Amino acid sequence: MVVKDYTSVVEVSGPLMIVDNVSNISYGEVVEIELASGERKTGQVLDAMENKAIVQVFEGTSGLDTERTKARFLGETMKISISSDMLGRIFDGAGRPIDGKPDIIPEDRRNIEGYPMNPSARDFPREFIQTGISTIDGMNTLVRGQKLPIFSCAGLPHNELAAQIARQAEVLGKEEEFAIIFAAMGITAGEYHFFRKDFERTGALERIVSFINLADDPTIERIITPRIALTTAEFLAFEKGMDILVILTDLTNYCEALREISAAREEVPGRRGYPGYLYTDLAMNYERAGRIKGRKGSITQIPILTMPGDDITHPIPDLTGYITEGQIVLTRQLHRKEIYPPIDVLPCLSRLMNQGIGKGRTREDHRDVSNQMYSMYAEGHDLRDLVAVVGEEALTDRDQKFLEFAERFESEFVNQRVNEDRSIEDTLSLGWDLLSILPDRELKRVDPEYIEKYYKKQ
C-alpha cells in the first residue's frame, strides 16, 4: 500500500474537496483528511485527472481550509470490517457502532463496492418468504433472492410496514439461519427511535444488523450506507450460509445525495436534475441480490422509496421498476380509509411470484386464488365509478356482490393489525372466505378441483 501526503488543497465546494499537483491517484481511493484543528475525516476519490483529484468528504467539509488541510491518499479502496457478531448491533451510516457497545472484532475486511455476481452462477429464485402480510404473501409473493421494492408516498406508513416485515419475515421449511440487514438513509431521529424501540420490544433486534444515517448526518454519507449494508449481507449470506433480507429505506434520500454530488461536480444533468448514471448506480446496488448455484445462503432485497409528488413516473420509481422484479405500491386512497397497510394490489406486481408458490412451497390453490381475487377486485373497483354516476340502486344483484367483494377485500384481506402475523394458510383461507361471497359459477379462474375442496357455500 502506497501512502501519499499532500497539502495542496485548492478548492472546497459543497461535499467536495479538490487536491492539486497529485500523481498516480486512483478512482475510489480512500483519503484521510487532517484539519488544522487535528480533526480527521474520511474521503474517497470521485474523479482522478492527470494532476488533480476530486475527493468526496463523508463527514462534510465544514472546517476545511485550503491552506492547512492535509490529504493522505491511502492507496486502497474503501473497506468495512465485518463479522457475524454484527447481528443485533446498530451502526451509523459509515459502519461505526452507535449502540454503546465496543467495536466488533473483524473476521474479514471487504471492499464496500462488493464483487460482481457472475450471471451464469446465479441460481433462479424459487423459495417462498413469508412476511405475514396477506397482500404480499397472497397476491405479490416474495421469493428468496428477489428484488421487490415498495413504492410509497410521504406521510404513508412505510416505516411501520418496513418494521413489520423485518420482525416477521421468515423462510418456511429451510434450515439456513435467517437474518435482516436494515439500512436507513436520511431518516429523522424520531424515525430512528421508532425502529430501535420496535426491534427491541419485539425481540427482533438480535437477528438484525442496522445501519442508520440520520437526516442531520452528512448527506454524502448516504452514498456509502447501502453499499456497506450489502457488503455485510454478502458476507453473512455467502460466507456464513445465511438467508439475508436487506431492507433499504429511503432510496429517494440516497438518490437526492447522488444529485447533490452531481451538481457539485457541475455534471450535465439528466431527467429532473438527476445524474445520467442514476440507472447504473441503482442497478449496482439492486443487482447485489440473488442466489449462487451450489452455495447456501441468499440475499433478498426490499428497497423502500417515497415517490416525489406521488408520481410513479418520477425517475427514481421509474428506473427502479426497470431493474427490479416487480413493485408493491402504497396509496393515499386506502390510507384515508384507515386501512393498514394501504397496499393497492392493482398496480402491484411480483414477477417471480409463480416460481415461489404452489404445491410444496405454499399451497396448491395459491395461484388460482390470487388470480381470481385480482379479477374480482378489479371488477368491483370499476363498479365504484359506475355507482358514482348511476347510484347503487341501479346495479344488478351480481354487481352488488362484486361491489361487496371489493369492500370486504379491502377491509378484511388488505387491512390487518400492525402486529398481526398471518401465515400463508390463514391468508389463503381468508381469500376463500371472500371468494365465497359469489356463487361458485363466477370463479372462472379457479380449478374446479380446488372449488370442490375449498369453496365455502353460503
TORMI-25230 format. One record per residue (C-alpha): x, y negated, z. Coordinates in steps of 0.25 Angstrom, whole numbers, plus 5000, padded with zeros to 4 digits. Layout:
REM TORMI-25230
NODE     X     Y     Z
NODE     X     Y     Z
...
REM end
This chain:
REM TORMI-25230
NODE     X     Y     Z
NODE  5000  5000  5000
NODE  5006  4987  4996
NODE  5002  4975  5005
NODE  5004  4961  4999
NODE  5002  4948  5007
NODE  4998  4935  5000
NODE  4996  4920  5006
NODE  4991  4915  4992
NODE  4976  4914  4995
NODE  4972  4903  4985
NODE  4957  4903  4986
NODE  4945  4907  4995
NODE  4931  4908  4988
NODE  4919  4914  4996
NODE  4923  4928  5000
NODE  4935  4928  4990
NODE  4950  4924  4992
NODE  4960  4922  4981
NODE  4974  4926  4982
NODE  4984  4921  4972
NODE  4998  4926  4968
NODE  4995  4941  4971
NODE  5001  4953  4963
NODE  4997  4967  4962
NODE  4984  4966  4969
NODE  4973  4976  4966
NODE  4957  4974  4965
NODE  4951  4979  4978
NODE  4964  4978  4986
NODE  4962  4975  5001
NODE  4966  4961  5006
NODE  4970  4958  5021
NODE  4968  4943  5023
NODE  4974  4936  5034
NODE  4969  4922  5038
NODE  4977  4911  5044
NODE  4970  4914  5058
NODE  4975  4928  5057
NODE  4961  4934  5054
NODE  4961  4945  5044
NODE  4951  4948  5033
NODE  4950  4959  5022
NODE  4948  4957  5008
NODE  4948  4964  4995
NODE  4954  4960  4981
NODE  4942  4957  4972
NODE  4950  4953  4960
NODE  4965  4954  4957
NODE  4971  4946  4946
NODE  4985  4944  4941
NODE  4990  4936  4953
NODE  4977  4933  4961
NODE  4967  4941  4969
NODE  4953  4938  4973
NODE  4950  4944  4987
NODE  4936  4946  4993
NODE  4937  4944  5008
NODE  4928  4953  5016
NODE  4927  4945  5029
NODE  4925  4932  5022
NODE  4934  4920  5018
NODE  4932  4911  5030
NODE  4945  4906  5036
NODE  4953  4909  5024
NODE  4962  4898  5018
NODE  4971  4898  5006
NODE  4984  4895  5014
NODE  4985  4904  5026
NODE  4977  4916  5022
NODE  4985  4929  5019
NODE  4981  4940  5010
NODE  4987  4954  5011
NODE  4983  4964  4999
NODE  4984  4978  5005
NODE  4985  4986  4992
NODE  4973  4995  4995
NODE  4958  4994  4992
NODE  4948  4993  5004
NODE  4946  5005  5012
NODE  4938  5009  5024
NODE  4941  5019  5035
NODE  4931  5030  5036
NODE  4927  5041  5046
NODE  4916  5050  5049
NODE  4916  5043  5063
NODE  4909  5031  5056
NODE  4896  5038  5057
NODE  4888  5030  5068
NODE  4897  5018  5066
NODE  4894  5003  5062
NODE  4903  4995  5053
NODE  4903  4982  5047
NODE  4903  4980  5032
NODE  4918  4981  5031
NODE  4918  4994  5039
NODE  4923  4989  5053
NODE  4915  4994  5065
NODE  4905  4985  5071
NODE  4899  4995  5081
NODE  4909  4992  5092
NODE  4915  5005  5090
NODE  4930  5007  5087
NODE  4935  5009  5072
NODE  4934  5022  5066
NODE  4946  5032  5065
NODE  4946  5033  5049
NODE  4946  5047  5043
NODE  4949  5040  5029
NODE  4951  5026  5022
NODE  4943  5025  5009
NODE  4942  5014  4998
NODE  4929  5007  5000
NODE  4926  5008  4985
NODE  4925  5023  4986
NODE  4929  5033  4975
NODE  4920  5035  4963
NODE  4912  5048  4963
NODE  4915  5056  4950
NODE  4901  5057  4943
NODE  4904  5071  4939
NODE  4906  5075  4954
NODE  4893  5069  4958
NODE  4882  5078  4963
NODE  4867  5075  4960
NODE  4859  5070  4972
NODE  4849  5080  4976
NODE  4847  5082  4991
NODE  4835  5074  4997
NODE  4838  5064  5008
NODE  4826  5062  5018
NODE  4825  5047  5022
NODE  4812  5049  5030
NODE  4805  5039  5021
NODE  4794  5044  5013
NODE  4795  5034  5001
NODE  4809  5038  4999
NODE  4809  5053  5003
NODE  4796  5056  4996
NODE  4796  5046  4984
NODE  4810  5042  4981
NODE  4819  5053  4987
NODE  4833  5050  4991
NODE  4843  5061  4988
NODE  4857  5064  4993
NODE  4867  5056  4985
NODE  4857  5046  4979
NODE  4857  5031  4978
NODE  4843  5026  4981
NODE  4843  5011  4984
NODE  4832  5003  4992
NODE  4827  4990  4985
NODE  4821  4981  4996
NODE  4817  4966  4998
NODE  4821  4956  5008
NODE  4813  4958  5021
NODE  4809  4972  5018
NODE  4813  4983  5028
NODE  4824  4989  5020
NODE  4833  4989  5033
NODE  4823  4997  5040
NODE  4822  5007  5029
NODE  4837  5008  5028
NODE  4838  5011  5043
NODE  4827  5021  5042
NODE  4834  5028  5030
NODE  4847  5028  5038
NODE  4841  5035  5050
NODE  4832  5045  5043
NODE  4839  5049  5031
NODE  4844  5064  5030
NODE  4847  5075  5020
NODE  4838  5087  5022
NODE  4844  5101  5023
NODE  4858  5096  5021
NODE  4869  5100  5031
NODE  4878  5088  5028
NODE  4878  5077  5038
NODE  4870  5064  5034
NODE  4875  5050  5037
NODE  4871  5036  5034
NODE  4880  5025  5029
NODE  4873  5011  5031
NODE  4879  4999  5025
NODE  4872  4986  5027
NODE  4877  4973  5019
NODE  4873  4959  5023
NODE  4862  4963  5034
NODE  4859  4954  5045
NODE  4863  4956  5060
NODE  4849  4959  5063
NODE  4848  4970  5052
NODE  4861  4976  5057
NODE  4856  4977  5071
NODE  4843  4983  5066
NODE  4851  4994  5058
NODE  4860  4997  5070
NODE  4849  4998  5081
NODE  4841  5006  5071
NODE  4852  5016  5069
NODE  4856  5016  5084
NODE  4841  5018  5089
NODE  4838  5030  5079
NODE  4852  5037  5081
NODE  4855  5036  5066
NODE  4867  5028  5069
NODE  4876  5040  5071
NODE  4875  5044  5057
NODE  4876  5030  5051
NODE  4888  5022  5047
NODE  4884  5008  5046
NODE  4892  4997  5038
NODE  4886  4983  5042
NODE  4888  4970  5034
NODE  4880  4959  5040
NODE  4875  4946  5033
NODE  4885  4937  5040
NODE  4897  4947  5037
NODE  4905  4943  5025
NODE  4897  4944  5012
NODE  4910  4950  5005
NODE  4910  4962  5015
NODE  4897  4967  5009
NODE  4904  4971  4997
NODE  4912  4982  5005
NODE  4901  4987  5014
NODE  4894  4997  5005
NODE  4908  5001  5000
NODE  4913  5004  5014
NODE  4899  5011  5017
NODE  4900  5020  5004
NODE  4915  5024  5007
NODE  4911  5029  5021
NODE  4899  5036  5014
NODE  4909  5043  5004
NODE  4918  5048  5015
NODE  4907  5053  5024
NODE  4900  5060  5012
NODE  4911  5066  5004
NODE  4921  5068  5015
NODE  4912  5072  5027
NODE  4901  5078  5019
NODE  4890  5070  5024
NODE  4877  5065  5017
NODE  4878  5050  5017
NODE  4867  5040  5015
NODE  4872  5026  5012
NODE  4862  5014  5015
NODE  4867  5001  5009
NODE  4859  4988  5013
NODE  4858  4978  5008
NODE  4864  4979  4994
NODE  4859  4965  4990
NODE  4869  4959  5000
NODE  4880  4967  4994
NODE  4877  4962  4980
NODE  4876  4948  4985
NODE  4890  4949  4991
NODE  4895  4954  4977
NODE  4888  4942  4971
NODE  4895  4933  4981
NODE  4909  4939  4977
NODE  4906  4938  4962
NODE  4902  4923  4964
NODE  4915  4920  4972
NODE  4923  4927  4961
NODE  4916  4918  4950
NODE  4912  4930  4942
NODE  4901  4929  4931
NODE  4888  4933  4938
NODE  4879  4943  4933
NODE  4864  4945  4936
NODE  4859  4935  4947
NODE  4873  4931  4950
NODE  4878  4945  4954
NODE  4891  4950  4948
NODE  4891  4958  4935
NODE  4897  4970  4942
NODE  4885  4971  4952
NODE  4881  4984  4946
NODE  4894  4990  4946
NODE  4897  4986  4961
NODE  4883  4992  4965
NODE  4886  5005  4957
NODE  4899  5007  4964
NODE  4892  5007  4978
NODE  4880  5015  4973
NODE  4887  5026  4966
NODE  4895  5030  4978
NODE  4883  5038  4982
NODE  4881  5053  4978
NODE  4886  5067  4980
NODE  4898  5074  4975
NODE  4898  5088  4970
NODE  4903  5099  4979
NODE  4904  5090  4991
NODE  4896  5088  5003
NODE  4890  5074  5007
NODE  4883  5063  4999
NODE  4881  5048  4998
NODE  4867  5043  4996
NODE  4864  5028  4995
NODE  4852  5019  4999
NODE  4856  5005  4995
NODE  4846  4995  5000
NODE  4845  4981  4993
NODE  4836  4969  4994
NODE  4831  4965  4981
NODE  4833  4949  4980
NODE  4820  4943  4977
NODE  4813  4956  4978
NODE  4818  4958  4964
NODE  4820  4973  4960
NODE  4827  4968  4947
NODE  4837  4960  4954
NODE  4851  4965  4950
NODE  4854  4972  4964
NODE  4842  4981  4964
NODE  4842  4982  4948
NODE  4857  4987  4948
NODE  4855  4996  4960
NODE  4843  5003  4953
NODE  4852  5006  4941
NODE  4863  5012  4949
NODE  4855  5020  4960
NODE  4845  5031  4959
NODE  4832  5024  4962
NODE  4827  5014  4972
NODE  4818  5012  4984
NODE  4810  4999  4983
NODE  4804  4992  4995
NODE  4793  4981  4992
NODE  4787  4970  5000
NODE  4773  4974  4996
NODE  4774  4987  5005
NODE  4781  4979  5016
NODE  4770  4969  5016
NODE  4760  4981  5019
NODE  4770  4984  5031
NODE  4774  4997  5024
NODE  4787  5003  5028
NODE  4796  5006  5021
NODE  4790  4997  5010
NODE  4795  5006  4998
NODE  4787  5004  4985
NODE  4788  5018  4979
NODE  4784  5014  4965
NODE  4797  5007  4961
NODE  4806  5017  4969
NODE  4813  5028  4963
NODE  4823  5039  4967
NODE  4829  5044  4954
NODE  4835  5057  4961
NODE  4823  5060  4969
NODE  4819  5072  4961
NODE  4833  5078  4963
NODE  4831  5078  4978
NODE  4816  5083  4980
NODE  4808  5095  4978
NODE  4809  5109  4984
NODE  4821  5112  4992
NODE  4824  5097  4994
NODE  4811  5090  4999
NODE  4799  5098  4995
NODE  4793  5104  4982
NODE  4782  5094  4980
NODE  4790  5081  4983
NODE  4792  5077  4968
NODE  4777  5079  4965
NODE  4772  5072  4978
NODE  4781  5060  4975
NODE  4777  5059  4960
NODE  4762  5059  4964
NODE  4763  5049  4975
NODE  4771  5040  4965
NODE  4760  5041  4955
NODE  4748  5039  4964
NODE  4754  5027  4972
NODE  4757  5020  4959
NODE  4743  5022  4954
NODE  4738  5017  4968
NODE  4747  5006  4967
NODE  4742  5001  4954
NODE  4728  5003  4958
NODE  4730  4992  4969
NODE  4732  4982  4957
NODE  4719  4986  4952
NODE  4712  4985  4965
NODE  4717  4970  4966
NODE  4709  4968  4953
NODE  4696  4976  4953
NODE  4695  4979  4968
NODE  4696  4993  4975
NODE  4681  4996  4973
NODE  4683  4997  4958
NODE  4693  5009  4960
NODE  4689  5023  4957
NODE  4690  5034  4968
NODE  4703  5039  4962
NODE  4709  5025  4962
NODE  4705  5023  4977
NODE  4712  5036  4980
NODE  4725  5031  4973
NODE  4724  5018  4980
NODE  4722  5025  4993
NODE  4735  5033  4990
NODE  4743  5020  4987
NODE  4739  5014  5000
NODE  4741  5027  5009
NODE  4754  5029  5001
NODE  4760  5016  5006
NODE  4754  5017  5020
NODE  4757  5031  5023
NODE  4768  5036  5014
NODE  4777  5024  5011
NODE  4774  5018  5025
NODE  4782  5024  5037
NODE  4788  5020  5050
NODE  4802  5015  5050
NODE  4806  5026  5059
NODE  4798  5037  5052
NODE  4806  5048  5046
NODE  4797  5057  5037
NODE  4802  5070  5032
NODE  4800  5073  5017
NODE  4790  5083  5021
NODE  4782  5072  5029
NODE  4783  5063  5016
NODE  4778  5073  5007
NODE  4767  5077  5016
NODE  4763  5063  5017
NODE  4763  5062  5002
NODE  4753  5074  5000
NODE  4744  5067  5011
NODE  4744  5055  5001
NODE  4742  5063  4988
NODE  4730  5070  4995
NODE  4723  5057  4994
NODE  4720  5060  4980
NODE  4713  5073  4974
NODE  4724  5083  4970
NODE  4720  5081  4955
NODE  4727  5068  4956
NODE  4740  5074  4960
NODE  4745  5076  4945
NODE  4760  5075  4949
NODE  4760  5086  4959
NODE  4761  5101  4956
NODE  4748  5108  4959
NODE  4756  5118  4968
NODE  4760  5106  4977
NODE  4746  5101  4977
NODE  4741  5114  4982
NODE  4752  5115  4992
NODE  4752  5101  4998
NODE  4739  5093  4994
NODE  4731  5089  5006
NODE  4716  5089  5002
NODE  4708  5078  5008
REM end
